[in-house]
Amino acid sequence: MSGKMKTWEEAVQWLRDQDDQQELVKAAFYDDPLIDAVKRYAGSCEWQAVKELLSDRKGFALDIGAGRGVSSYALVTTGWQVTALEPDASDLVGAGAIRSLNDSEGVNIEVVETWGETLPFEDNSFDLVFCRAVLHHAKDLKELCLEVNRVLKSGGMFIAVREHVISKEEDLPAFLNAHPLHKLYGGEHAYLLHEYQNAMSQGGLKLCKTFNPLDSDINTFPQSLDDIKANIAAKLHIPKSLVPAWLLHLKGTLNHTPGRLYSFVAVKG
């Protein structure tokens, strides 16, 4: 690798080319064929947990930072009318990949190539705004949340999942140094927990739920909570059923690993 920074597409391609990183490639849904990757996401424990949050809601959904379309595909195949917002035009990890899903699978995902801080939509346009690993990439976190609130209908839901959290600013370099792609393209970041929460509230959103690293399959994927309970039970020589949810919640609260994952659910009042 040269010292020149790569594009996001080049960084992901580099990762795909590493024989020792194939497990991560698959867990991040960067593998091909694309249709296999998006269907695997739609069947994952992570997406099943998201669907539980959505309950019976349907309508117009905006998928911000849609990437190659894994969550857009999951949304559209569960009955949502989906607009995918993705500034990267690439056929591997961006808008081109989503358009290829439209062509090959006969789905109808509208693709818009821009950033979340300047949404080109009218007020009160969407019933759901969904972000998967997006907020920590925001150029302006508060402005993005203001825009989310603006385009949501009254009572609309905002779900932001798998956001990197640090305990103190001094932890950021450790997270960035450990990230497999940051050194290649320089686009990673992480915020303090209260920075996410404050950006939402200041943006006009009412925060309903905050999931710590061990509160939901959304954050633990590719492991499930059942997997983690089984590991704990094996160490304690007890049945998995005796490992309580409160213990996982406590362990998640006490987790201070730089870049650990949190997820959030908010509504527009």
Sequence and secondary structure as in RCSB ss.txt:
>XXXX:A:sequence
MSGKMKTWEEAVQWLRDQDDQQELVKAAFYDDPLIDAVKRYAGSCEWQAVKELLSDRKGFALDIGAGRGVSSYAL
VTTGWQVTALEPDASDLVGAGAIRSLNDSEGVNIEVVETWGETLPFEDNSFDLVFCRAVLHHAKDLKELCLEVNR
VLKSGGMFIAVREHVISKEEDLPAFLNAHPLHKLYGGEHAYLLHEYQNAMSQGGLKLCKTFNPLDSDINTFPQSL
DDIKANIAAKLHIPKSLVPAWLLHLKGTLNHTPGRLYSFVAVKG
>XXXX:A:secstr
  SS   HHHHHHHHHT GGGHHHHHHTT  SSHHHHHHHHHTSHHHHHHHHHHTT  SEEEEET TTSHHHHHH
HTTT EEEEE S   TTTSHHHHHHHHHHH    EEE S TTS  S TT EEEEEEES GGG SSHHHHHHHHHH
HEEEEEEEEEEEEEEESSGGGHHHHHHH TTHHHH     EEHHHHHHHHHHTTEEEEEEE TTS HHHHTTS H
HHHHHHHHHHHTS GGGS HHHHHHHHHT   TTEEEEEEEEE 
